[in-house]
Amino acid sequence: FSNENTKSKDYSKLVDIPRPGHADFVAAVKFEDFQDYRGGGHFSGRITLPIVAAGYIAKKQFSDISINAELIEAGGVKPRIPAHAKNDPEVQRGIAEASAEGDSLGAIIECEVKGLEVGYGEPFWDSVESMISHAIFSIPGVRGIEFGDGFAAARMKGSEHNDPIGEDGIPLKNGAGGVNGGITNGAPIVFRVAFKPTSSIGKAQRTFNFATGELSSLEIPGRHDACIALRTPVIVEAMTAIVLADLTRML
């Protein structure tokens, strides 16, 4: 089928005026202006379509492992029920306000993997955290990732962060996020992913115009999500499934 619902003209001005916070400029330099600036290139969320398809196939390789990702914060607002974040009144209000201003919001996605036994992963290059992080950072818009207690561990004492081991060998709590020394410890893998606000906004921004050689105002028209992270839980799950498919073959 041919995609007839395209509006490439909405991106035409970006050839001379790269979006602040986007890869327009660096891509133009690296690929000598042979990048796709129309919103469908390597730096667009649209590239994740085949990733989701691959993740669906990867999930079929294991029936005893579950992967669930949810939006837990959008624009600084934490929904009362993460699974229904899109319908949370405060989240919807924040997105509507940002959209009305021609602006955008960032968000945080939390992912939990259950069913992995002790022993997956390696202590160095192929640690579970590094493999997942490598894949997750390939998703456009990702700016950070943390496992378990994450950055909060830096404000804890060892007695607070350490996970006591139970009689069955499984940690009694999960400050480590399911991984010790790069190796799964039997507890659920838990990590959170920070997505930045989208760079394509209607609000005027001051940036450099390479055609005129001076700073100018940029307002981006067209169809742009105020919070791209609303669409990302399924992508995070897919990327995680692809990594787990590799991990389960490496044991």
BELGI-V256015 format. One line per field, one symbol per residue. ss: DSSP state (@ for helix, = for strand, . for the rest). Layout:
ss->???
This chain:
ss->.......@@@@@@@@........@@@@@@@..............@@@@@@@@@@@@@@@......=========..=....@@@@@@.@@@@@@@@@@@@......========.............@@@@@@@@@.....======..@@@@@@..@@@@...=.....=.......==..==....=======.........=====....=====.........@@@@.@@@@@@@@@@@@@@@@@@.
